[in-house]
Amino acid sequence: MCGIFGYVTSRDEELGPILIEAAKRLTYRGYDSVGAATISGAKIDLRKDVGKVEEVAAKYNFAEMHGQRGIVQLRWATFGEPSQVNAQPHIDSDGDLVGAHNGNVVNNAELREQFIAEGLTVRSQNDGETCVHAVERYLNRGYEFIDAIRLAYGDLEGDYAFVIGRVNDDKLYAFKKGSGMVVGIGEGFTCVSSDLPSILPLTREVIRPQDGEIVTLWADRVEVRSVKDGKLIDRKPETVTETMDAVQKGGYPHFMLKEIHEQSQAARELLHVLNGNREVETLVEKMKNARNLYFIGCGTSYHAALAGAVYFAGLAGRAVIPILAPQFIAQYAPTVNHDDVGIFVSQSGETKDVLNALEAAEARGMECFGLANVVGSTLTKAASFCLPLCCGYEISVPATKTFTNQVVTFLYLAYKMAGKDVRALDVIPELMDKTLEMVEPQVQAIVEDINQWNDLYCLGYGATYPIALEGALKLKEVTYAHCEGMLSTEFKHGPLSAVSKGFPILFVSDGSATPLIISGINEVKVRGARTIVIAEDDPRLRANADDLIVLPKSDPQIAALLGVLPLQLLSYHMSVLRGYDPDFPRNLSKTLTVD
Ligand code: M6R
């Protein structure tokens, strides 16, 4: 997700300690590289590298850095591997400007080519550098700084926040599109950051700039202007009263709940990045020409792979073999060859089971690609290339936003395989927000009753089968209850015997097989089960189910995806009711690097 922090004071002073402290307070966002720059008169002092804040700061002696303005950045790689050259901040061609961003500039590749053709010195693959050159190109053409920024803003597509300064000046400039950004106003200084935790120890007086606004920071004042016409905007500072812990969790009591609510923004950023990613077309061609196509993962990532297989079959008529990574080794690895393609799915990119499967596949010549959230992870290096999941750091052990972005990626690829217009998927982020708003009270209404049980089932069919598996995994993970996910039609083949009075059975329906879901409901209801259905409003379901958790209207593929949100919320609230910490369930760890 990256984090930026900029600081402006009135005279040359030791900024190193301030920048180190600010960086430490942004580490919760996740990062692989750290960099700091100070500007003193005509000189920019830039120090950066891959590693932890403490390590990089000690190795390059950030503490001694001084100046009148400073920028520090934590990088979470999306464009370009974690490396010193890709670490931020970045300078322009002549070393007069220095800037850093968080977020993703999705037309990065296209802009880099333009800058190279225009004779600018492009040193890295990173889109933060692209932001710097985007301003530089207009300064070179003779524009005033503020106008150069206004024009750069128009060129930079994506979701990001950016801060930039230049030599022989007394200001920093910042602007944002889609991402968060906060400006702090203190005694004798101003600052700007991706998020409040780095600002609060310095000041509680803040301004929250909006998209389409440029902030100019002097030591004693800030000015907000409109990108559109350059006119001044009157924005009064507000006083922040929340505690630091609440601020880090975005005001939510747990990271899991915060991450559940971040899903729409993560999906929005992902869709932007996929639209701008040229590797998508390469991957689609490879998949079209593959003899066999395998989607491989573990846990939640396997459920996303399964959803992907249903989408590929239904939308593009393309058969895919979704398989758990260790089982791939036994069941398919001996049969694969260079005509086959595998997509290895992993949040962490470090799951040993997945890496073992990749090794076995590569040994047989199979083409291996990845979907990973942690760029720079082992998977991203071992695969031919990986599409980034663009979720930023997922702190909570239960995967939430990374699951939905894995599913959105597969849906996007299925659309591409089918030659369908991917713009139809742009409704997803808004529908996710609407779903959370609609289902929260509905989940609250049933959670205390459901929480009485230590055995549950979660059933789905077609595209909601993987969603049922994922919902069951979430419930198990954070409530420690036994919850089984299953194909709804399989229930009569054995588990039906477990049903007793009040036994809760959750169904997820995407509307494509409602009669089948209704017969499943009645099969268990007549035996005393309590049936809770997650679906769009439907009088047939209302008439048959005990409870209907209503999703907003959408098409079946999207409805399946939305169906996981109430299950995440139910898991979260049950966990809290039981007095557990959903962020760190017992016995589990976020990354499983063992066999
Ligand atoms: O990092 P990965 O996606 O490869 O991890 C795979 C599983 O360990 C992971 O999805 C696990 O099931 C989650 N904690 C579930 O929430």
Boltz pocket constraint, residues with backbone or C-beta under 6 A from the ligand:
constraints:
  - pocket:
      binder: B
      contacts: [[A, 298], [A, 299], [A, 300], [A, 301], [A, 345], [A, 346], [A, 347], [A, 348], [A, 349], [A, 350], [A, 351], [A, 354], [A, 397], [A, 398], [A, 399], [A, 400], [A, 473], [A, 477], [A, 589], [A, 590], [A, 591], [A, 592]]
      max_distance: 6.0
